């Protein structure tokens, strides 16, 4: 066997593992720090803050007496508060509690007021949501929004010689006036344009209106690749131009979409232009359950290629409140989509293969990291939202389960008995382990 031939595969695997560990570590650290800092503010002392499990490879104790440690297995973390029997806060160390003074008991999780315990537990998922909003807001501020009227920025490679130049203000395409709606209105217009190699663009250039030749505004150029897709598996890259499908030339991205859907799962032969060379790539579309505006899902054939304009629009920085609002909306859309997806999987409307386990998440981490830092950070925000939502599920062992216990205590005036808690914790742990096994089996057996 040629060892050199294995190096690219090893490099890809290494990137996947590193990206997964980095993403998970950031999300876990933020989640656990939420528990820690709100607990501290609420008067609850943390004995241990651990990133990872297993043998400790680094540790230090701060002036407040909290031990900060990094453990060997970087697949989670925990905060152990004073008086907890274990890292999951699933029980109380009764012997230690009995030896404490009243003031010391107040600094334990079990001895703190109900409001303090509730705030401390809820803070973990809340910090995950805050992380997502901050990331989405920062990306919105850095990327900006397209100026109106739409102005050409940096040009992308296309398969034809065209005359549109950076700085051109687009007024009309193929005789159709451009709506004053920025890129969104521009995208709607493209669906009605003919799929031809070149068309007329009326642009404002140096103060004069001129007509120049340009490609279809949405050409079959790859701007991004969907993780776990046929395109990723076929080693397609952002910047590749799809010149033909099964020998038929295409000039608009919608033609590629139509070819994929018409193939109904059959393999497709793509002529791909990359760095001045023509490559031929054969790939097979995959069935994908896609969310719809009405909250439902629709199953389509996809190859995992995301397109865009043949240029990057000139942008301007939005106001902070505008970017923050967009960040919150983005985070909320992920929550709605996750809940809708779970509901449709339970009802059988979509395949349960949509649920990924650690292997699938690791693959997506590597794929997003390979497409750039911004894409990887965006993925961390998406995953952080999902982790925050998962932890709010009312399952014992999870934060949501603890919040349910606290709600019972608020109504009944006392917490559930230790016997009931132990039974519920066992049930909750069984559910979580079963879910993990199910998700892992999806990673292994789903196409």
Secondary structure, 3 states (H helix, E strand, C coil): CCHHHHHHHHHHHHHHHHHHHHHHHHHHHHHHHHHHHHHHHCCCCEEEEEEEEEEEEEEEECCCCCEEEEEEEEEEEEEEECCECCCCCCCECHHHHHCCCHHHHHCCCCCCCHHHHHHHHHHHHHHHHHHHHHHHHHHHHHHCEECCCCEEEEECCCCCCCCCCCCCEEEEECCEECCCCHHHHHHHHHCCCCCCCCEEEEEEECCEEEEEEECCCCCCECCEECCCCHHHHCCCCCCCEEEEECCEECCCHHHHHHHHHHHCCCEEEEEEEECCEEEEEEEECEEEEEECCCCCEEEEEECCEECCCCEEECEECCCHHHHHHHHHHHHHHHHHHHHHHHHHHHCCCCCHHHCCCHHHHHHHHHHHHHCCHHHHHHHHHHHHHHHHHHHCCCCCCCHHHHHHHHHHHHHHCCCCCHHHHHHHHHHHHHHHHHHHHHHHHHHHHCC
